[in-house]
Amino acid sequence: MTYLVTARKWRPQIAEDVVGQSHITTTLRNAIATNRISHAYLFSGPRGVGKTTTARILAKAINCLHPNGSDPDNTCELCTEITEGRSINVFEIDGASNRGVDEIRNLREAVRYGPVKGKYKVYIIDEVHMLTKEAFNALLKTLEEPPSYVIFIFATTEIHKVPATILSRCQRFDFRRISVQEIIDRLRFIAGEENIAIDDDALMIIAKRADGSLRDAQSIFDQIISFCGTTISAEKIIGMFNIVEQEIFFRVTDAIKAKDAKSGIGLVDEIMNRGVDPREFLNGLIEHFRNLLIVLTLDSTKLLEISDHYKTLYKENAKAFSETDLLRLIKAASDAEAAIKWTQQPRFKLEICLVQMITMDKSIQVSELLAQIEELKKKVPEGTQQRIAATPRKESDEETTAPIRGAVKASQPILRPDQIVQPPMYILPGELGKTPAQAAISLSGAGQDERGRPPLSSEEAFQKWPELVAEVSRQRIAIGSILSETSLVEVNGNQLRVACPDDFHLDTLKRNKQFLADLAQGMFGAKIRLDTILARVPSAEKPTPGANETPESVPQEEPQHYPVIDALIREFGAKKID
């Protein structure tokens, strides 16, 4: 043959040349040197990492006529036959096409006969996991106690499919993925032997695309030589494979830092016009954000598999982001990459993804918010803080818990009677001189409702409240039970304010508000409006007016102001949540 592909031409012929598997080759060489050769080996690992190559080297080493220590000399008759694939002592079997019981039965018959040349007959079964369950069972006895001159070497990329009964009869060796640097070193050596000029950036691109497989890297190398000739550069490889340059990803981060959505849309247009697969671009963008996260977390670039020039750029750009921001960007890109598989308009998804990233607000840590609140507390006048601290509280009262708004459903605060703030009263100039209650009545139509009836008095409302509860219990016992556990705390015209002890009572009354209002209208003779709030009012403190007490004589509480709340409203634009 006038030409051999690089993977075949430069296949390792001794254990020392096997790239990235020194933990396996050292063990096998020591076993040969001490004459502790097992009758069965199992090689597992990803594609293109040297499983079959190592099996051939082992077969040559144990049959070589003139071994060089633990390595074959690759010049004797037996080594040459094994290398050329015509040895009658070494059998390479494809497990995918010889997977049945009949093939294993033939193999069992063949192992009875000794080797024609050399010391051992070696059976190399590639992709052994493809054998059927019956074939594995037929092989068990022969595999456990083969003749002394027979050695089995199994190779598989899916070790989990090999039965445990086979695993227990073999010495297992796990081949690892070959690192980027090891692939680069091997390709640089091959390029030097082939008189091919290739720069480091081009080697880095090939090694990363190989994804840990030296055979894949050598295949890509052959393809690039056919396109570029004997001078290979990174620019030519990028144009050949239509790879997204690393500079594009740095332009994305620049747009994110500058909040420039226009640049993001322009990048999408440039990528799509070049015919780049959006999913491939997003995968590269995820890796880009991952590199920034690694540099920011470790303050080092030693884990990045890139050239020194880009390591410097990552070191500079990582300072502009926080870990939380980078995690959010990675999630946004991952979600878009998963969604693009099912959409008919991948460009739209990509544009939306980039615009979301660019307009995304920076993350704020809870500790920072707490620190800002503490600073606001320090700005409050000292006398005001003392008055707040001196406010008497009853030991039996429960602390008010502020609602937490977010993904978790928040519970509304439970108020004490002294915390219930009366709504403000607005009095027209013509009503000056009247009490607030009298002014409110005159504003509602001279103390009458739309039917000419006087508004409901507090005394009447509190007296008839038990009757209303009893009537509700008679018609709907479940609602009546809920209503009996609430309290009437305030009467304002025809509006009744009912205090509920928890969210369950509050929600139940809201769902049945119309039913309760209709019953109250029939009992009080006026159109009644029910207003439910969340508050715990002890029975001894219910604001029931006395016999001689009128609504006008009930003192009106002034709205309470808290300095911290006022500061939050002033500094952060906070709003009250009803």
Buried (B, 14 or more C-beta within 10 A) or exposed (E): EEEEEBBEEBBBBBBEBBBBBEEBBEEBBEBBEEEEBEBBBBBBBBEBBBBBBBBBBBBBBBBBBEBEEBBBBBEBEBBEBBBEEEBEBBBBBEBEEBBEBEBBEEBBEEBEEEBEEBBBBBBBBBBBBBBEEEBBBBBBEBBEEBBEBBBBBBBBBEBEEBBEEBEEBBBBBEBEBBBBEBBBBBBBEBBEEBEBEBBEBBBBBBBBBBBBBBBBBBBBBEBBBEEBEEEBBBEBBBEBBEBBEBEBBBBBBEBBEEEEBEBBBBBBEEBBEEEBBBBBBBBBBBBBBBBBBBBBEEEEBEEBBBBEEBBEBBBEBBEEBEEEBBBBBBEBBBBBBEBBEEEEEBBEBBBBBBBBBBEBEEBEEEEEEEEBBEEBEEEBEEEBBEEEEEEEEEEEBEEEEEEEEEEEEEEBEBBBBBEBEBEEBEBEEEBEEBBBBBBBBBBEEEBEBEEEBEBBBBBEBBEBBEEBBEBBBEEBEEBBBBBEEBBBBBBBBBBBBBBBBEBEBBEBBEEBBEBBBEBBBEBBEBBBBBEBBBBBBEEEEBBBBEEEEEBEEBEEEEEEEEBBEBBBEEEEEEEEEE
